[in-house]
Amino acid sequence: MSYVPLVNTSRGLTRLSVLALAALLSTACSGSPEAGPGPSVTAAGQTSLGTSSSAPATSSSSTPTPSSTSSAAPAAAPRRTAKDLKKALIGVDDLPSGWSVEASSGSGGDQPASSSSNPRCAGLNALLNTNDLAGSQATAETNFSGGADGPFVSQRIDALGSAGAASATVRKISTLAAGCDSVTLRLPGQGSSKMAISQVSAPKVGGKPYAVRLAATGGALDGLEVTFLWAPVGDVVLSLNFINAYPEEFDGISTDAHSKLTDVLKVSSQTT
């Protein structure tokens, strides 16, 4: 995947089609990365390697291990609820003037869909077409628009139970996106376009944030640009997506969302 600076193309799609896409992406940005189990993560944030639970036998002549040398395991993250996470979402007061809350269009009817014939894109298509985050214990989300023609921003926070699980989730997403250079996006009533996928520079939020851009060049969706950001922040994953946003909107809103999350949930701004 190529690495390019974030740029804006056009804000010319119909509002209805863009709102339908925003509704999909508000959940897709935290969708299940791929089917099948991955390494398990303990509450202390350590990845389990699947070792046997039975300890090897020791002889009576073995040298005893001093108990004072063992270090305490990191404290488990608190059990978060959707109500807790909702308080950490940005609101209109946290955004520049001109922004407003955008109600979800719901999940009924024909929905936007991502597809590709490239088997390396199977995991990313699953990410874009689902609304379940594997391992999520609670979630909260919100959507905003900056005017009749956008830009549009969706934010989601998922509680993963530990910092290790949150970091592993973002790493897994970045691996899926890195293996796919394009997908075809279809919007109901609007048509479809091939979306080129490029990694973009992520704002300095969370532990190791990852950002990627989907940009349509040609086809019915020509000019559409969607930028995703995932960041592990303590035991939660902060997910944001931006439809046809300028670089200053991407950077500024991401930073503000991260600041409010860390303040409300009392988590460290860095996880790795």
C-alpha positions as CSV (number, residue, x, y, z in Angstrom):
1,M,0.0,0.0,0.0
2,S,1.3,3.4,-0.9
3,Y,1.8,6.1,1.7
4,V,0.4,9.5,0.6
5,P,-0.6,12.8,2.3
6,L,-4.3,13.3,3.1
7,V,-6.0,15.5,0.4
8,N,-9.6,16.5,-0.3
9,T,-11.2,15.9,-3.6
10,S,-14.9,16.8,-3.9
11,R,-18.0,17.2,-1.8
12,G,-20.4,16.8,-4.7
13,L,-22.3,13.5,-3.9
14,T,-25.9,13.7,-3.1
15,R,-26.6,14.2,0.6
16,L,-28.8,11.1,0.8
17,S,-26.1,8.8,-0.6
18,V,-23.5,10.2,1.7
19,L,-25.7,9.9,4.8
20,A,-26.3,6.2,3.8
21,L,-22.5,5.7,3.7
22,A,-22.0,7.5,7.0
23,A,-24.5,5.2,8.6
24,L,-22.6,2.2,7.4
25,L,-19.2,3.5,8.3
26,S,-20.3,4.5,11.8
27,T,-20.3,0.8,12.6
28,A,-17.8,-0.4,9.9
29,C,-15.0,1.6,11.4
30,S,-15.1,-0.8,14.4
31,G,-16.3,-3.9,12.5
32,S,-15.0,-7.3,13.2
33,P,-11.5,-7.5,11.5
34,E,-11.9,-11.0,10.3
35,A,-13.4,-14.4,11.0
36,G,-11.7,-16.9,13.2
37,P,-10.0,-16.7,16.6
38,G,-6.9,-14.8,17.1
39,P,-4.5,-14.8,20.1
40,S,-6.4,-14.4,23.3
41,V,-5.6,-11.4,25.5
42,T,-5.7,-11.5,29.3
43,A,-7.2,-8.8,31.5
44,A,-3.7,-7.7,32.3
45,G,-3.1,-7.0,28.6
46,Q,-0.8,-10.0,27.9
47,T,-1.3,-12.1,24.8
48,S,-1.8,-15.7,25.6
49,L,0.3,-18.1,23.6
50,G,-1.8,-21.1,24.4
51,T,0.6,-22.8,26.8
52,S,-0.5,-25.7,28.9
53,S,-2.1,-24.9,32.2
54,S,-0.2,-27.7,34.0
55,A,3.2,-26.7,35.4
56,P,6.2,-29.0,35.0
57,A,7.1,-31.2,37.9
58,T,10.1,-30.1,40.0
59,S,12.3,-32.2,42.2
60,S,12.6,-31.7,45.9
61,S,16.2,-30.6,45.5
62,S,15.3,-27.7,43.2
63,T,16.5,-24.3,44.4
64,P,13.5,-22.4,45.8
65,T,12.6,-19.2,44.0
66,P,12.4,-16.2,46.3
67,S,8.8,-14.9,46.4
68,S,10.0,-11.3,46.6
69,T,11.4,-11.3,43.0
70,S,8.0,-11.7,41.3
71,S,6.5,-8.4,40.1
72,A,2.8,-7.6,40.4
73,A,0.7,-8.0,37.2
74,P,-0.8,-4.8,35.8
75,A,-4.2,-3.9,37.2
76,A,-7.2,-5.0,35.0
77,A,-9.1,-2.3,33.3
78,P,-12.5,-1.3,34.8
79,R,-15.6,-3.0,33.4
80,R,-17.0,-0.2,31.2
81,T,-20.6,0.2,30.1
82,A,-22.1,1.9,27.1
83,K,-23.2,4.7,29.4
84,D,-19.6,5.3,30.4
85,L,-18.4,5.4,26.8
86,K,-21.2,7.7,25.7
87,K,-20.0,10.3,28.1
88,A,-16.6,10.2,26.4
89,L,-18.0,10.9,22.9
90,I,-17.5,14.3,21.4
91,G,-20.5,16.6,21.2
92,V,-21.5,19.6,19.2
93,D,-19.9,21.9,21.9
94,D,-16.6,20.1,21.2
95,L,-16.6,20.9,17.5
96,P,-16.1,24.1,15.5
97,S,-19.2,26.3,14.8
98,G,-21.4,25.0,12.0
99,W,-21.4,21.3,13.0
100,S,-24.6,19.5,14.0
101,V,-25.6,16.0,15.2
102,E,-26.6,13.7,12.3
103,A,-29.2,11.1,13.2
104,S,-28.5,7.6,12.1
105,S,-30.5,6.4,9.1
106,G,-31.0,3.0,10.6
107,S,-30.1,-0.4,9.2
108,G,-33.2,-1.2,7.1
109,G,-33.4,-1.3,3.3
110,D,-30.6,-1.6,0.8
111,Q,-27.2,-0.7,2.4
112,P,-23.9,0.4,1.0
113,A,-21.5,-2.5,0.4
114,S,-17.8,-3.1,-0.2
115,S,-16.6,-5.9,-2.4
116,S,-13.5,-7.2,-4.2
117,S,-12.4,-10.2,-6.2
118,N,-9.0,-10.0,-4.6
119,P,-8.8,-12.6,-1.8
120,R,-6.3,-10.4,0.0
121,C,-9.2,-7.9,0.5
122,A,-11.6,-10.4,2.1
123,G,-10.7,-9.3,5.6
124,L,-11.0,-5.6,4.8
125,N,-14.4,-6.1,3.1
126,A,-15.6,-8.0,6.2
127,L,-14.5,-5.0,8.2
128,L,-16.4,-2.5,6.0
129,N,-19.5,-4.6,5.8
130,T,-20.1,-5.6,9.5
131,N,-21.0,-3.8,12.7
132,D,-19.5,-6.2,15.3
133,L,-16.1,-5.7,16.9
134,A,-14.7,-9.0,18.1
135,G,-14.1,-8.8,21.8
136,S,-15.9,-5.6,22.4
137,Q,-17.6,-5.4,25.8
138,A,-19.4,-2.1,25.3
139,T,-19.7,0.5,22.6
140,A,-21.0,4.0,21.9
141,E,-21.1,6.1,18.7
142,T,-22.2,9.4,17.3
143,N,-22.4,11.1,13.9
144,F,-22.0,14.8,12.8
145,S,-22.2,16.9,9.7
146,G,-20.5,20.1,9.0
147,G,-23.2,21.4,6.6
148,A,-25.7,20.3,3.9
149,D,-22.9,18.9,1.7
150,G,-20.6,17.7,4.5
151,P,-18.1,16.9,5.7
152,F,-19.4,14.0,7.7
153,V,-17.8,12.5,10.8
154,S,-18.6,9.4,12.7
155,Q,-17.1,8.5,16.1
156,R,-17.2,5.2,17.9
157,I,-15.6,4.0,21.1
158,D,-15.3,0.3,22.0
159,A,-14.2,-1.1,25.3
160,L,-11.9,-4.1,24.8
161,G,-11.2,-5.0,28.4
162,S,-7.4,-4.4,28.4
163,A,-4.8,-2.2,26.8
164,G,-3.3,-5.3,25.2
165,A,-6.6,-6.3,23.5
166,A,-7.1,-2.7,22.2
167,S,-3.6,-2.5,20.7
168,A,-3.9,-6.0,19.1
169,T,-7.2,-5.0,17.5
170,V,-5.7,-1.9,15.8
171,R,-2.6,-3.9,14.7
172,K,-4.9,-6.5,13.1
173,I,-6.9,-3.9,11.3
174,S,-3.8,-2.3,9.9
175,T,-2.6,-5.7,8.6
176,L,-5.9,-6.2,6.8
177,A,-5.8,-2.8,5.1
178,A,-2.2,-3.1,4.2
179,G,-2.9,-6.2,2.2
180,C,-5.6,-4.6,-0.1
181,D,-5.0,-1.9,-2.6
182,S,-8.6,-1.3,-3.7
183,V,-12.3,-2.3,-3.2
184,T,-15.5,-1.6,-5.1
185,L,-18.0,0.5,-3.1
186,R,-21.6,0.5,-4.0
187,L,-24.1,3.1,-2.7
188,P,-27.9,2.3,-3.1
189,G,-29.4,4.5,-5.8
190,Q,-26.1,6.1,-6.6
191,G,-24.0,3.5,-8.2
192,S,-20.5,2.2,-7.6
193,S,-16.8,3.1,-8.0
194,K,-13.4,1.5,-7.5
195,M,-11.9,2.9,-4.3
196,A,-8.1,3.2,-4.2
197,I,-6.8,2.5,-0.7
198,S,-3.8,4.4,0.7
199,Q,-2.3,4.8,4.2
200,V,-2.3,8.3,5.4
201,S,-0.5,10.1,8.2
202,A,-2.4,9.6,11.5
203,P,-2.7,12.3,14.1
204,K,-0.7,11.6,17.2
205,V,-3.4,10.1,19.3
206,G,-3.4,6.9,21.4
207,G,-0.7,4.3,21.3
208,K,0.0,3.4,17.7
209,P,-2.8,4.9,15.6
210,Y,-3.5,3.8,12.1
211,A,-5.3,5.8,9.3
212,V,-6.2,4.8,5.8
213,R,-8.0,6.6,3.0
214,L,-10.5,5.2,0.4
215,A,-10.7,7.5,-2.7
216,A,-13.0,7.1,-5.7
217,T,-11.5,8.1,-9.1
218,G,-14.1,7.6,-11.8
219,G,-17.4,5.9,-11.7
220,A,-20.6,7.0,-10.1
221,L,-18.9,8.0,-6.9
222,D,-16.1,10.0,-8.5
223,G,-14.6,12.4,-5.9
224,L,-15.8,10.6,-2.8
225,E,-13.1,10.3,-0.1
226,V,-13.4,8.4,3.2
227,T,-10.7,8.5,5.8
228,F,-10.6,6.0,8.7
229,L,-8.7,6.4,11.9
230,W,-8.3,3.7,14.6
231,A,-6.3,4.3,17.8
232,P,-5.9,2.2,20.9
233,V,-6.3,4.4,24.0
234,G,-5.8,2.5,27.2
235,D,-8.4,-0.4,27.2
236,V,-10.6,1.2,24.5
237,V,-10.4,1.6,20.7
238,L,-11.2,5.1,19.4
239,S,-12.5,4.9,15.8
240,L,-13.3,7.9,13.6
241,N,-14.3,8.1,9.9
242,F,-14.4,11.3,7.8
243,I,-16.3,11.7,4.6
244,N,-14.8,14.4,2.3
245,A,-13.1,16.2,5.2
246,Y,-10.2,18.6,4.9
247,P,-6.8,17.8,6.6
248,E,-7.4,20.3,9.3
249,E,-10.8,18.8,10.1
250,F,-9.2,15.3,10.2
251,D,-6.4,16.3,12.5
252,G,-8.4,18.7,14.8
253,I,-11.4,16.6,15.4
254,S,-9.3,13.5,16.0
255,T,-7.2,15.3,18.6
256,D,-10.3,16.7,20.3
257,A,-12.0,13.3,20.4
258,H,-8.9,11.8,21.9
259,S,-8.5,14.5,24.5
260,K,-12.1,14.2,25.7
261,L,-11.9,10.4,25.8
262,T,-8.7,10.4,28.0
263,D,-10.2,13.0,30.3
264,V,-13.6,11.3,30.8
265,L,-12.4,7.7,31.0
266,K,-9.2,8.5,32.9
267,V,-7.0,6.5,30.6
268,S,-3.4,7.1,29.5
269,S,-3.0,8.9,26.2
270,Q,-0.4,6.3,25.2
271,T,-0.8,2.5,25.4
272,T,2.5,1.4,23.8
